[in-house]
Amino acid sequence: MRIVITGARGFLGARLARALAARGTLVDAEGTPRAIREIVAVDSIPLESAPAGRDPAAVDAGSGSATARPAITSVVGDLTDPETIGRALDGGTDTVFHLAAVVSGAAEADFDLGMRVNVDATRRLLDACRAIARPPKFVFASSLAVFGGTLPDPVPDDALLHPQTSYGAQKAIAELLVDDMTRKGYLDGRSLRLPTVTVRPGKPNRAASSFASGIVREPLSGTDAECPVAPGTRMWVISPRAVIANLIAGHDADGASFGESRAVNVPGLCVGVGEMVDALREVAGEAVAARVRWQRDPAIDRMVSTWPANFTPEKGLALGMHGDRDFTAIVRAYIDDDLPRG
């Protein structure tokens, strides 16, 4: 199989590439397990800058029977440029994992940038899939930000989409495109609405949810972290280990099992931000947890408050996905997998 990963130099993209390379197989559009012969890593950052890491994702995602690791090909370029997409996809492409995006805070601050990357580039990528004779699988990393407004608690799989941010609206547009092109038989799409992924290693980004990693990552590294929302704010979160396993489970699932919509709420964990700090305290002690400073940021607080925090992910569970047991386990997994060794 030839697998294309957009955003492959980001944290999730790089981890997914490593997991697939170690796993060796995926299930194709006909439902047959096949060896992965090539992984095409697409990003604006060169291959040499790809993050390393102690990555257990391949173990969590299962293992295949391939005897040789797949070739890794790097395509460096901007997805808003059709030439980049043309270099990444060819007639032998079997799967596209579309992870590249302008994150929530940046998309809200720059509407045109968000539309170019999150909508226009996605449309060009989908059109390129249409040109492939055998319709490929298309796994789109969507977001719980497609929901908003007045919602039931917990939120069911078939809840009405009513995004309250530009980022959420852009993800919803892309979901509809994936659904319609799947209906037309152009591709075999599945849109996975990811919870907030924490704990992400590295530096903070412009995502409104970035603090959910920072309040664990920075204190464990010996520095203070500001939390821009109240301790009682609840979030729907998932660990890096679980999200990679769920991306692969969503890919391998039979398309017919998705039902009328190819979008699915990925299982997560409903947890209060104060409880996240309590879990940090349990694992690392009071001195580490005391490095979290509560400093409300009205813009971030307002954006996060539009995101639902509790779901009934029955569809995702039926497709073989899973969430995390508790936030303490998420903190311990970060320490094991990604905390820099001093």
C-alpha positions in Angstrom: 0.0 0.0 0.0 1.0 3.6 -0.6 0.1 5.8 2.3 0.1 9.6 2.2 0.2 11.6 5.5 -0.3 15.4 5.4 1.0 17.3 8.3 3.5 14.5 8.7 6.1 16.6 10.5 3.7 17.6 13.2 3.5 15.7 16.5 0.6 13.4 15.5 1.7 13.0 11.9 5.2 12.0 12.9 3.9 9.6 15.5 1.4 8.1 13.0 4.2 7.6 10.5 6.4 5.8 13.0 3.4 3.6 14.1 2.5 2.6 10.6 6.1 1.9 9.7 6.5 -0.4 12.7 3.0 -2.0 12.2 3.7 -2.8 8.5 0.1 -3.4 7.3 -3.3 -1.7 6.9 -6.7 -2.8 5.7 -7.4 -1.6 2.1 -10.7 -0.3 0.7 -11.7 -3.8 -0.2 -11.2 -5.0 3.4 -8.0 -6.9 2.8 -4.9 -6.5 5.0 -2.0 -5.4 2.9 1.6 -4.6 3.5 2.6 -0.9 3.5 5.2 -0.4 0.8 5.6 3.4 1.0 4.7 6.2 3.4 4.7 9.6 1.8 5.3 12.3 4.5 3.9 15.7 3.3 4.7 18.9 5.2 6.3 22.3 4.8 9.1 21.2 7.1 11.9 19.0 5.7 12.3 15.4 6.7 15.5 16.2 8.7 13.4 18.2 11.2 11.0 15.4 12.0 10.6 15.0 15.7 12.0 11.9 17.3 10.5 10.2 20.4 10.1 7.2 22.5 6.9 6.0 20.7 4.8 3.1 21.9 2.0 3.9 19.4 2.9 0.9 17.2 2.3 -1.4 20.1 -1.0 0.2 21.0 -2.1 0.1 17.4 -1.4 -3.5 16.9 1.3 -5.1 14.7 1.2 -6.5 11.2 2.9 -9.3 9.5 5.0 -7.4 7.0 8.7 -8.6 6.8 10.1 -5.3 5.6 9.6 -1.8 6.8 8.1 0.6 4.2 10.0 3.2 2.4 9.6 6.8 3.7 9.3 9.5 1.0 9.3 13.2 2.0 7.4 15.7 0.0 8.1 19.3 1.2 5.7 22.0 0.2 2.6 24.0 0.8 -0.7 22.1 0.5 -2.3 25.2 -0.8 -0.1 24.8 -3.9 -1.6 22.2 -6.3 1.9 21.2 -7.4 2.6 19.9 -3.9 -0.5 17.8 -3.9 0.5 16.5 -7.4 3.9 15.4 -6.1 2.3 13.7 -3.1 -0.5 11.7 -4.7 -0.3 9.4 -7.7 -2.4 6.7 -9.2 -1.0 4.1 -6.8 -2.1 5.9 -3.6 -4.2 3.7 -1.4 -4.8 5.9 1.6 -4.6 9.6 2.6 -4.4 10.6 6.3 -5.2 14.3 6.2 -3.8 15.8 9.4 -2.5 19.2 8.2 -4.5 22.2 9.4 -4.3 25.7 10.7 -5.1 25.3 14.4 -8.0 26.8 16.2 -6.5 30.1 17.6 -4.7 30.9 14.3 -7.8 30.1 12.2 -9.9 32.4 14.4 -7.3 35.2 14.2 -6.7 34.9 10.4 -9.9 33.9 8.6 -8.4 33.9 5.1 -5.5 31.7 6.2 -7.8 29.2 7.8 -10.0 29.0 4.8 -7.1 28.6 2.4 -5.6 25.7 4.4 -8.5 24.1 6.2 -11.0 24.3 3.3 -9.4 25.1 0.0 -6.4 22.8 0.3 -8.6 20.0 1.6 -10.9 20.4 -1.4 -7.9 20.2 -3.7 -6.7 17.1 -1.9 -10.1 15.5 -2.2 -10.2 16.4 -5.9 -6.8 14.7 -6.4 -8.2 11.6 -4.8 -11.1 11.7 -7.4 -8.5 11.3 -10.1 -7.3 7.9 -8.8 -8.8 5.0 -10.6 -9.4 2.9 -7.5 -11.0 5.2 -4.9 -8.6 5.5 -2.0 -9.4 5.7 1.7 -9.4 9.2 3.1 -9.0 9.7 6.8 -9.8 13.3 7.8 -8.7 14.6 11.3 -11.8 16.6 12.2 -12.6 18.2 15.6 -15.2 18.4 18.3 -15.2 22.1 17.4 -17.8 21.3 14.7 -20.3 21.3 17.6 -21.5 24.3 19.6 -24.5 26.2 20.9 -27.1 24.4 23.0 -26.4 20.7 23.0 -27.5 17.7 25.0 -25.2 16.5 27.7 -23.7 14.1 26.8 -23.5 14.8 23.1 -24.7 11.9 20.8 -23.0 10.9 17.5 -25.9 12.5 15.5 -26.0 15.9 17.2 -26.5 18.9 15.0 -23.4 20.6 13.8 -23.4 24.3 14.9 -19.8 25.5 15.2 -19.1 28.7 17.1 -15.6 29.4 15.7 -14.1 29.7 12.2 -12.0 26.6 12.8 -15.0 24.6 13.7 -16.9 25.8 10.6 -14.0 25.0 8.4 -13.8 21.4 9.8 -17.6 21.0 9.3 -17.3 22.1 5.7 -14.6 19.5 5.1 -16.6 16.8 6.8 -19.5 17.5 4.4 -17.2 17.3 1.4 -15.8 14.0 2.6 -19.3 12.6 3.1 -20.5 13.8 -0.3 -17.5 12.5 -2.2 -17.8 9.2 -0.5 -21.5 9.1 -1.5 -20.5 9.7 -5.1 -18.0 6.9 -5.0 -14.9 9.1 -5.5 -13.2 7.9 -2.3 -13.8 5.9 0.9 -13.9 8.7 3.5 -14.1 8.8 7.2 -14.0 12.0 9.4 -12.7 11.4 12.9 -13.6 14.2 15.4 -10.6 14.1 17.7 -10.8 15.2 21.3 -8.2 17.6 22.6 -4.9 15.7 22.5 -2.8 16.0 25.6 -0.1 15.9 26.6 1.8 17.2 23.5 5.5 17.5 23.8 7.5 20.5 22.5 6.5 24.1 22.5 3.0 25.7 22.8 1.2 26.3 19.6 -1.6 28.7 18.7 -4.4 26.2 19.4 -6.9 27.5 21.9 -6.5 24.1 23.7 -2.7 24.4 23.9 -2.9 25.0 27.7 -4.3 21.5 28.2 -0.8 20.2 27.5 1.1 23.2 28.9 -0.3 22.7 32.4 1.3 19.3 32.6 4.3 19.6 30.3 5.8 22.9 31.7 5.5 22.0 35.4 7.1 18.6 34.8 10.0 20.4 33.0 10.5 22.8 36.0 8.8 25.9 34.7 5.5 27.7 35.5 2.5 27.4 33.3 -0.5 29.7 33.0 -4.0 28.2 32.8 -6.3 30.6 30.9 -9.6 28.9 32.0 -11.2 28.2 35.4 -10.5 25.0 37.3 -14.1 23.9 36.8 -13.9 24.0 33.0 -14.5 20.5 31.6 -12.9 19.1 28.4 -13.0 16.0 26.2 -9.4 14.8 26.0 -7.4 12.0 24.7 -3.8 10.8 25.0 -1.4 10.6 22.0 -1.2 6.9 22.4 -5.0 6.5 22.1 -5.4 9.0 19.3 -2.9 7.1 17.1 -4.6 3.8 17.8 -8.0 5.3 17.0 -6.8 6.9 13.7 -5.7 3.4 12.6 -8.9 1.8 13.9 -10.9 4.3 12.0 -8.9 3.6 8.9 -9.3 -0.1 9.1 -13.0 -0.2 9.9 -15.4 -1.3 7.2 -16.9 1.8 5.6 -20.4 0.4 5.7 -20.1 0.3 9.5 -20.2 4.1 9.7 -23.8 4.2 8.6 -25.4 7.3 7.0 -22.6 9.7 8.0 -18.8 9.0 7.7 -18.1 11.3 10.6 -17.6 9.8 14.1 -17.0 11.2 17.6 -13.7 9.6 18.7 -13.9 8.3 22.3 -12.3 10.5 24.9 -12.2 11.3 28.6 -14.4 14.0 30.2 -12.3 15.7 32.8 -12.2 19.1 34.6 -9.1 21.2 34.2 -8.7 21.3 38.0 -8.9 17.5 38.0 -6.1 17.5 35.4 -3.9 19.5 37.8 -4.9 17.1 40.6 -3.7 14.2 38.5 -0.4 16.0 38.0 -0.2 16.4 41.7 -0.8 12.8 42.3 1.9 11.7 39.9 4.6 14.4 40.5 3.9 16.0 43.8 2.6 19.3 45.2 5.7 21.3 44.2 5.2 20.4 40.6 1.4 21.1 40.6 2.0 24.4 42.3 3.7 25.7 39.1 0.3 26.0 37.5 -0.9 29.6 37.7 -4.6 30.4 37.1 -4.7 33.4 34.9 -7.9 33.8 32.9 -7.6 34.8 29.2 -11.1 36.0 28.1 -10.5 35.1 24.4 -9.4 31.6 25.1 -11.9 31.0 27.8 -14.7 32.1 25.5 -13.5 29.8 22.7 -13.1 26.8 24.9 -16.5 27.3 26.5 -18.1 26.7 23.1 -16.7 23.2 22.9 -18.8 20.4 24.4 -17.0 18.4 27.0 -19.0 15.1 27.3 -20.0 12.6 24.6 -21.6 9.2 24.1 -19.2 7.9 21.4 -21.2 4.7 20.7 -20.3 4.7 17.1 -16.6 5.0 17.7 -16.6 2.3 20.3 -18.5 0.0 17.9 -15.8 0.7 15.3 -13.1 -0.5 17.7 -11.9 2.8 19.1 -11.2 3.5 22.8 -10.5 6.4 25.2 -8.2 6.7 28.2 -8.9 5.2 31.6 -8.2 8.4 33.5 -6.0 11.5 33.4 -3.5 10.1 35.8 -2.7 7.4 33.2 -2.3 10.2 30.6 0.2 12.0 32.7 2.2 8.8 33.3 2.1 8.0 29.6 3.6 11.5 28.8 6.4 10.9 31.3 7.2 7.5 29.8 6.9 8.5 26.2 7.9 12.2 25.8 9.3 13.9 28.9 12.8 15.0 28.0 15.4 13.0 29.9 17.6 15.3 31.9 
